[in-house]
């Protein structure tokens, strides 16, 4: 019916004109267009050409082969290099988007539910006051109160925007342009000069995250930044940021920083001060003006330039600020207040438990006396420390009820926060001898009792006097005044080292003491604070005291949470023995090793101490008003250049006690009357005996050394008693 493909003529069926369907022959309109016929002809021609090229030897089968070949699908042309690049770029981009979405989803799942997120409360602040009610220090993660943005001079928040996030008011938590700019600047400069984090991202990190530098933390930071941007206005975010960011030197928040560095409120800072504050947040520890004022000023210049570039200030304002750079305000008190504040915080937790709100702690510290003590120690070490090989010192002044009026834990709190007055334990040397003599008085001896000052050997240990000379028979009051080692050791053996340890603990020494013969020479380690507490009963008539510094604790509403009530330890020493000890220790200042003590008009007593190889130099002295202890030495316990207790410690003590007793009515020492230093029997000038040190053999005798106090026959043999 149909002709074969390739024939030129086409036969069409004719059903007859008169059929039921009429004439079914194709009309001209039903035939292919000219272009269609041309395309068909062209395809046929190409198909014929391909068939011919396959070889004409196929005969009649070639026609069938050509038909099959023309019906096959044509092969797609190969992609070029650019096409492949576009293709794989799209593929990798899609996988990157999928991976990033997965990472964001995962990190978001690690955060608390967004609906439960809230700005954490500002950490509590503890304001520490002196006895006069004036603030001497603050502690806590937040050093200042929140300041509303509207209360600040406009150039202060502008300084933060200019240097930290110029597009702060244009972005939504993430600033792609700022990030690109930071990358470009860092690459071209060869070092990290700019960060890509927005203020919102920094706030998110400060409020909710740690400071670790990881991809996980960065993604969470971004998520939280977007949340913050949707929940708070730009001004609210900026206010939060400025009140939470760290400014160095323990100051959190712009108010604390302004008070710390400039001694004023953030509401009152100048343009140059504002620029310095804004510049600190980049590297608060390194740029803190308390340690790097020049670096902080240089950074402030960069901030001022950025502020001018952003149009926040004029060129004239910038030049005026550069001409008057910010400087530190004069300190409102000695840096040794830091030692007091740290000690207060250690005790506060045991008093009020977990600190969850702002507190005010009033202490027993006298700020003016604290300043005098700090100055006395610093001046003495600056003048004589190098010459004597002494690098550190500590000092405690205590009233006769145990209230600490001044405490200096080292020569510089900025350099070292280790509290040598409270925490350090050092050998007290001969300043421990009063506990030996008191134990002897309590067993019937008196200041006039005679004992032998002569060489003594205990299992190879031979304690010697400093002068290497011996006086023979001497009264105990003279032996204590001149700090004769052999007599002290004989007394300790006579009464028993165990009893000496009990006496020291009863009076207020808390440290562990070794009950051996060398205890008489102060070879067990103690702190300055507990020595001052143990000397207080001599000054107050025999009443045991508990050293304390916290007088009262109040919450932010003024409610009293704690008030110190005198925890009386009762009588730890009988009045007759108090009188004996005070008369003997007065002689230490009148004719003995502490004759350099200078406290005009006041009856005073005390005892010097020097440990082996001059490693520690002490003076513990007191009046009817105050007890003060001074220690000098080196943190590594290295020997000094013969710095003894009768020298620099006595001078420091005298300077501090003069300040403590200024304008106070004179009171007598309990049981000792009004005898003053320099009275009858005093040595002429230039003949002050030196403080003896432990010499001649091991510092501690063997544990099994004989204790004559337990054997009357041995006592008679050793001391010729009876």
LOVOZA-604055 format. One line per field, with one value per residue (C-alpha): residue number from 1; x, y negated, z. Coordinates in steps of 0.25 Angstrom, whole numbers, plus 5000, padded with zeros to 4 digits. Layout:
N
n [NUM/...]
x [X/...]
y [Y/...]
z [Z/...]
This chain:
722
n [1/2/3/4/5/6/7/8/9/10/11/12/13/14/15/16/17/18/19/20/21/22/23/24/25/26/27/28/29/30/31/32/33/34/35/36/37/38/39/40/41/42/43/44/45/46/47/48/49/50/51/52/53/54/55/56/57/58/59/60/61/62/63/64/65/66/67/68/69/70/71/72/73/74/75/76/77/78/79/80/81/82/83/84/85/86/87/88/89/90/91/92/93/94/95/96/97/98/99/100/101/102/103/104/105/106/107/108/109/110/111/112/113/114/115/116/117/118/119/120/121/122/123/124/125/126/127/128/129/130/131/132/133/134/135/136/137/138/139/140/141/142/143/144/145/146/147/148/149/150/151/152/153/154/155/156/157/158/159/160/161/162/163/164/165/166/167/168/169/170/171/172/173/174/175/176/177/178/179/180/181/182/183/184/185/186/187/188/189/190/191/192/193/194/195/196/197/198/199/200/201/202/203/204/205/206/207/208/209/210/211/212/213/214/215/216/217/218/219/220/221/222/223/224/225/226/227/228/229/230/231/232/233/234/235/236/237/238/239/240/241/242/243/244/245/246/247/248/249/250/251/252/253/254/255/256/257/258/259/260/261/262/263/264/265/266/267/268/269/270/271/272/273/274/275/276/277/278/279/280/281/282/283/284/285/286/287/288/289/290/291/292/293/294/295/296/297/298/299/300/301/302/303/304/305/306/307/308/309/310/311/312/313/314/315/316/317/318/319/320/321/322/323/324/325/326/327/328/329/330/331/332/333/334/335/336/337/338/339/340/341/342/343/344/345/346/347/348/349/350/351/352/353/354/355/356/357/358/359/360/361/362/363/364/365/366/367/368/369/370/371/372/373/374/375/376/377/378/379/380/381/382/383/384/385/386/387/388/389/390/391/392/393/394/395/396/397/398/399/400/401/402/403/404/405/406/407/408/409/410/411/412/413/414/415/416/417/418/419/420/421/422/423/424/425/426/427/428/429/430/431/432/433/434/435/436/437/438/439/440/441/442/443/444/445/446/447/448/449/450/451/452/453/454/455/456/457/458/459/460/461/462/463/464/465/466/467/468/469/470/471/472/473/474/475/476/477/478/479/480/481/482/483/484/485/486/487/488/489/490/491/492/493/494/495/496/497/498/499/500/501/502/503/504/505/506/507/508/509/510/511/512/513/514/515/516/517/518/519/520/521/522/523/524/525/526/527/528/529/530/531/532/533/534/535/536/537/538/539/540/541/542/543/544/545/546/547/548/549/550/551/552/553/554/555/556/557/558/559/560/561/562/563/564/565/566/567/568/569/570/571/572/573/574/575/576/577/578/579/580/581/582/583/584/585/586/587/588/589/590/591/592/593/594/595/596/597/598/599/600/601/602/603/604/605/606/607/608/609/610/611/612/613/614/615/616/617/618/619/620/621/622/623/624/625/626/627/628/629/630/631/632/633/634/635/636/637/638/639/640/641/642/643/644/645/646/647/648/649/650/651/652/653/654/655/656/657/658/659/660/661/662/663/664/665/666/667/668/669/670/671/672/673/674/675/676/677/678/679/680/681/682/683/684/685/686/687/688/689/690/691/692/693/694/695/696/697/698/699/700/701/702/703/704/705/706/707/708/709/710/711/712/713/714/715/716/717/718/719/720/721/722]
x [5000/5011/5023/5037/5045/5053/5043/5040/5025/5015/5002/4990/4978/4965/4953/4943/4937/4923/4927/4922/4934/4935/4949/4960/4971/4981/4979/4991/4988/4990/5004/5017/5023/5034/5044/5039/5041/5055/5059/5054/5062/5074/5073/5071/5083/5092/5087/5090/5104/5107/5102/5111/5123/5120/5124/5115/5119/5107/5098/5083/5086/5092/5079/5074/5086/5085/5071/5075/5087/5078/5069/5080/5081/5092/5104/5104/5116/5127/5127/5138/5147/5139/5126/5132/5137/5123/5117/5126/5125/5110/5111/5121/5114/5101/5108/5115/5101/5096/5108/5107/5092/5095/5106/5097/5085/5095/5101/5087/5083/5094/5089/5077/5064/5063/5050/5057/5069/5070/5081/5088/5088/5100/5109/5109/5118/5124/5128/5138/5139/5149/5145/5141/5130/5138/5140/5154/5152/5142/5142/5133/5133/5126/5133/5123/5108/5100/5100/5089/5093/5086/5094/5107/5114/5111/5125/5127/5118/5122/5137/5133/5125/5136/5147/5140/5128/5127/5114/5108/5095/5094/5096/5088/5098/5108/5115/5120/5126/5133/5138/5144/5150/5157/5162/5168/5175/5180/5186/5192/5198/5204/5198/5185/5181/5166/5155/5143/5134/5122/5119/5107/5116/5125/5113/5108/5121/5122/5108/5106/5119/5134/5146/5151/5154/5147/5138/5127/5128/5128/5115/5108/5113/5106/5093/5092/5096/5084/5075/5080/5078/5063/5060/5067/5069/5083/5084/5080/5091/5101/5097/5098/5112/5118/5113/5119/5132/5145/5154/5166/5171/5159/5149/5137/5127/5130/5127/5136/5147/5145/5146/5158/5166/5161/5155/5142/5128/5127/5117/5128/5139/5146/5148/5162/5158/5146/5156/5165/5154/5149/5163/5165/5155/5164/5174/5170/5181/5193/5187/5182/5188/5192/5203/5204/5200/5208/5201/5188/5190/5195/5183/5174/5180/5176/5162/5161/5165/5154/5144/5148/5147/5133/5129/5127/5136/5143/5158/5158/5152/5162/5174/5169/5168/5182/5188/5182/5183/5177/5185/5183/5176/5184/5182/5171/5179/5190/5190/5192/5177/5177/5182/5171/5160/5165/5165/5151/5146/5152/5145/5132/5127/5128/5120/5108/5110/5109/5109/5097/5094/5102/5108/5115/5125/5130/5144/5152/5163/5167/5170/5180/5188/5188/5194/5204/5208/5209/5218/5227/5229/5231/5240/5249/5250/5253/5264/5271/5265/5275/5287/5281/5277/5263/5252/5239/5232/5219/5212/5200/5194/5183/5176/5175/5162/5167/5162/5172/5174/5185/5190/5201/5203/5215/5223/5214/5200/5201/5213/5209/5196/5202/5198/5211/5204/5192/5196/5212/5218/5232/5241/5239/5253/5254/5241/5235/5243/5232/5224/5236/5237/5222/5222/5233/5226/5214/5222/5227/5239/5240/5248/5258/5260/5275/5279/5292/5297/5307/5310/5300/5300/5288/5291/5301/5292/5300/5291/5300/5298/5300/5313/5319/5320/5314/5310/5309/5298/5288/5274/5263/5259/5273/5273/5261/5265/5278/5272/5281/5279/5285/5276/5264/5267/5270/5256/5249/5256/5252/5238/5236/5235/5221/5217/5223/5215/5202/5205/5207/5194/5186/5190/5186/5197/5189/5200/5206/5218/5229/5231/5246/5257/5259/5244/5251/5258/5246/5249/5234/5227/5216/5209/5210/5195/5195/5207/5200/5188/5197/5204/5190/5188/5201/5195/5181/5183/5182/5170/5170/5166/5161/5167/5157/5155/5140/5131/5118/5112/5099/5091/5088/5075/5084/5079/5090/5093/5105/5111/5123/5121/5133/5136/5143/5153/5154/5166/5178/5188/5187/5189/5202/5208/5204/5211/5224/5224/5221/5232/5242/5238/5239/5253/5255/5252/5259/5273/5271/5271/5260/5266/5264/5249/5244/5231/5232/5223/5217/5220/5223/5229/5232/5242/5251/5254/5264/5264/5276/5285/5277/5266/5255/5255/5244/5239/5227/5223/5211/5206/5193/5186/5191/5200/5208/5217/5227/5234/5245/5251/5250/5240/5249/5255/5269/5278/5278/5291/5290/5277/5273/5261/5267/5269/5260/5247/5249/5250/5237/5230/5233/5229/5215/5212/5215/5204/5195/5196/5195/5186/5182/5183/5194/5191/5200/5203/5195/5203/5216/5212/5217/5232/5237/5248/5261/5259/5269/5279/5278/5291/5298/5297/5304/5304/5291/5292/5290/5279/5284/5282/5281/5295/5304/5299/5286/5274/5265/5271/5267/5253/5258/5267/5266/5255/5261/5247/5243/5255/5259/5272/5276/5272/5281/5292/5290/5287/5293/5279/5277]
y [5000/4990/4989/4992/4981/4974/4974/4961/4964/4967/4974/4970/4979/4975/4980/4974/4960/4965/4974/4971/4964/4955/4952/4956/4951/4941/4927/4917/4912/4925/4927/4924/4910/4907/4906/4919/4926/4919/4924/4938/4938/4934/4945/4955/4950/4951/4965/4969/4963/4971/4984/4982/4979/4993/5000/5004/5019/5021/5022/5022/5023/5009/5003/5010/5006/4991/4991/4997/4987/4975/4979/4980/4968/4958/4957/4944/4934/4934/4923/4913/4909/4897/4905/4916/4905/4899/4913/4917/4903/4904/4919/4915/4903/4910/4921/4909/4903/4916/4919/4905/4906/4919/4913/4902/4911/4920/4908/4902/4915/4914/4901/4899/4897/4883/4880/4883/4874/4861/4851/4857/4848/4840/4847/4843/4832/4832/4818/4818/4807/4802/4800/4786/4791/4786/4796/4802/4812/4820/4834/4843/4845/4832/4820/4809/4806/4805/4792/4788/4784/4771/4767/4768/4757/4760/4762/4773/4783/4777/4781/4796/4796/4789/4798/4811/4811/4800/4806/4810/4802/4808/4823/4834/4840/4845/4835/4841/4828/4826/4841/4839/4826/4833/4844/4835/4826/4838/4844/4831/4828/4842/4842/4842/4827/4828/4838/4841/4843/4833/4826/4836/4848/4843/4841/4855/4861/4853/4856/4871/4877/4880/4873/4886/4884/4895/4896/4902/4890/4880/4886/4886/4871/4868/4875/4867/4854/4855/4859/4846/4837/4842/4840/4827/4814/4809/4799/4810/4819/4808/4805/4820/4821/4809/4813/4828/4827/4829/4817/4823/4822/4829/4819/4824/4814/4799/4794/4803/4799/4784/4785/4794/4786/4772/4771/4766/4771/4775/4764/4754/4759/4750/4753/4758/4767/4772/4776/4783/4791/4795/4799/4808/4819/4824/4829/4825/4832/4827/4813/4810/4796/4801/4809/4803/4789/4785/4797/4793/4778/4783/4792/4780/4772/4783/4782/4767/4768/4778/4769/4757/4766/4770/4756/4757/4746/4735/4733/4722/4732/4742/4733/4728/4742/4746/4733/4738/4753/4761/4765/4773/4766/4766/4779/4777/4787/4797/4809/4817/4816/4827/4837/4832/4834/4848/4852/4847/4855/4868/4866/4860/4874/4881/4869/4867/4879/4878/4863/4861/4846/4833/4832/4821/4826/4817/4821/4817/4811/4797/4791/4781/4791/4801/4790/4787/4802/4803/4791/4796/4809/4804/4793/4802/4813/4802/4796/4808/4820/4822/4819/4830/4840/4839/4839/4841/4837/4838/4830/4832/4822/4827/4821/4828/4834/4841/4831/4829/4814/4816/4827/4827/4840/4836/4824/4823/4829/4826/4834/4846/4849/4859/4855/4857/4852/4862/4874/4875/4883/4879/4883/4872/4874/4868/4861/4874/4874/4867/4880/4888/4877/4877/4892/4891/4880/4888/4899/4891/4883/4868/4857/4858/4873/4876/4886/4889/4882/4893/4902/4913/4926/4934/4946/4939/4926/4914/4901/4889/4874/4864/4859/4873/4868/4873/4865/4877/4875/4865/4861/4865/4850/4847/4860/4856/4842/4846/4858/4868/4881/4891/4886/4887/4901/4905/4900/4907/4920/4917/4915/4924/4921/4926/4916/4905/4909/4910/4896/4890/4896/4892/4877/4877/4884/4894/4900/4914/4913/4923/4927/4928/4920/4910/4905/4895/4889/4888/4898/4902/4893/4883/4871/4857/4856/4868/4862/4849/4856/4864/4851/4844/4851/4844/4831/4833/4839/4854/4855/4864/4858/4862/4854/4848/4837/4838/4829/4829/4834/4828/4830/4820/4816/4813/4825/4831/4845/4846/4839/4843/4847/4848/4863/4863/4874/4871/4869/4876/4870/4867/4852/4855/4861/4850/4840/4848/4850/4835/4831/4840/4836/4822/4824/4829/4815/4808/4815/4827/4830/4821/4808/4801/4801/4787/4784/4772/4771/4785/4797/4808/4822/4833/4843/4843/4856/4861/4874/4883/4877/4864/4869/4862/4849/4846/4837/4839/4827/4821/4811/4810/4806/4814/4826/4825/4836/4834/4844/4842/4853/4859/4868/4879/4879/4875/4869/4854/4846/4846/4839/4842/4839/4828/4820/4816/4823/4815/4802/4806/4809/4796/4788/4795/4795/4780/4778/4788/4781/4767/4758/4770/4769/4778/4791/4800/4814/4824/4826/4819/4805/4793/4797/4791/4795/4789/4790/4794/4805/4801/4803/4791/4787/4796/4808/4814/4830/4837/4847/4861/4871/4886/4891/4903/4915/4920/4912/4922/4932/4947/4951/4960/4949/4950/4941/4938/4932/4947/4951/4944/4951/4947/4933/4933/4938/4928/4916/4918/4916/4918]
z [5000/5004/4995/5000/5007/4997/4985/4978/4976/4986/4984/4992/4994/4987/4993/4983/4983/4986/4998/5012/5016/5004/4997/5007/4998/5003/4999/4997/5011/5017/5011/5018/5017/5008/5019/5025/5012/5011/5025/5021/5008/5016/5026/5015/5008/5020/5023/5009/5010/5023/5017/5005/5013/5020/5007/4995/4996/5005/4994/4996/5011/5011/5009/5022/5029/5025/5031/5044/5045/5043/5054/5065/5075/5072/5082/5091/5088/5099/5109/5109/5121/5125/5125/5134/5144/5145/5146/5158/5164/5165/5170/5181/5184/5187/5195/5203/5206/5210/5219/5225/5228/5235/5243/5247/5250/5259/5266/5269/5275/5285/5290/5300/5293/5287/5294/5308/5305/5313/5316/5329/5341/5344/5353/5367/5372/5386/5391/5402/5411/5422/5437/5433/5423/5410/5399/5398/5388/5379/5376/5367/5352/5350/5356/5353/5352/5339/5332/5323/5309/5310/5322/5315/5307/5292/5288/5298/5290/5277/5280/5282/5269/5261/5265/5267/5257/5248/5241/5254/5251/5237/5239/5245/5254/5243/5235/5222/5217/5230/5230/5215/5219/5231/5223/5212/5223/5230/5217/5212/5225/5228/5242/5249/5250/5249/5254/5246/5258/5260/5274/5274/5272/5283/5292/5289/5293/5306/5310/5306/5301/5305/5300/5292/5278/5270/5258/5267/5276/5264/5258/5272/5273/5259/5263/5276/5269/5260/5271/5279/5267/5266/5281/5284/5278/5274/5285/5295/5289/5290/5304/5308/5302/5308/5322/5321/5313/5320/5321/5328/5343/5348/5342/5335/5329/5325/5339/5346/5336/5337/5352/5352/5342/5343/5357/5352/5346/5332/5331/5333/5324/5314/5299/5301/5312/5304/5293/5302/5308/5294/5290/5302/5298/5287/5297/5311/5319/5310/5308/5322/5326/5340/5333/5319/5319/5306/5299/5303/5299/5285/5283/5287/5276/5266/5272/5270/5256/5253/5260/5251/5239/5243/5245/5260/5263/5256/5253/5263/5274/5270/5271/5285/5290/5285/5292/5305/5305/5316/5328/5341/5353/5365/5373/5384/5393/5393/5384/5397/5399/5389/5399/5409/5398/5394/5409/5411/5399/5404/5417/5411/5405/5419/5425/5415/5406/5391/5387/5378/5380/5382/5396/5404/5414/5425/5430/5442/5433/5436/5422/5427/5435/5423/5415/5426/5427/5412/5410/5422/5416/5401/5406/5414/5403/5393/5401/5408/5401/5390/5400/5410/5399/5403/5393/5401/5413/5421/5432/5441/5451/5460/5471/5485/5482/5469/5459/5447/5445/5434/5426/5415/5408/5400/5394/5382/5379/5365/5363/5372/5379/5388/5402/5411/5423/5423/5414/5415/5426/5431/5442/5453/5460/5473/5473/5477/5490/5498/5497/5503/5515/5517/5519/5529/5537/5537/5544/5555/5549/5550/5542/5553/5552/5548/5538/5531/5518/5514/5502/5501/5492/5489/5480/5472/5471/5478/5478/5480/5483/5472/5479/5481/5496/5508/5521/5531/5541/5536/5540/5531/5528/5523/5515/5508/5506/5500/5493/5498/5490/5500/5511/5503/5498/5513/5517/5506/5510/5525/5523/5511/5496/5496/5506/5498/5486/5495/5500/5486/5481/5493/5491/5476/5467/5458/5449/5452/5462/5463/5478/5479/5485/5474/5476/5485/5474/5465/5455/5452/5442/5445/5438/5442/5445/5455/5462/5464/5469/5479/5484/5486/5500/5505/5501/5506/5519/5515/5507/5495/5482/5468/5457/5448/5437/5434/5443/5436/5423/5416/5404/5393/5401/5414/5421/5431/5427/5437/5449/5456/5470/5479/5480/5493/5495/5510/5518/5512/5521/5536/5540/5548/5536/5527/5536/5537/5522/5519/5528/5522/5508/5511/5514/5500/5495/5507/5508/5498/5483/5479/5486/5472/5474/5474/5480/5489/5501/5500/5508/5498/5498/5488/5482/5470/5462/5452/5445/5441/5431/5432/5423/5431/5440/5449/5460/5468/5476/5484/5493/5501/5488/5477/5473/5460/5453/5442/5434/5423/5414/5400/5394/5391/5405/5400/5411/5412/5414/5429/5430/5445/5453/5461/5449/5437/5444/5456/5448/5440/5452/5459/5447/5446/5461/5462/5451/5459/5472/5467/5476/5485/5500/5506/5513/5521/5518/5527/5539/5535/5538/5530/5528/5515/5506/5509/5524/5534/5530/5515/5507/5502/5488/5478/5487/5483/5483/5470/5469/5470/5459/5460/5457/5460/5454/5449/5450/5457/5467/5464/5468/5479/5485/5501/5508/5522/5526/5527/5535/5548/5548/5534/5538/5549/5541/5529/5537/5551/5557/5572]
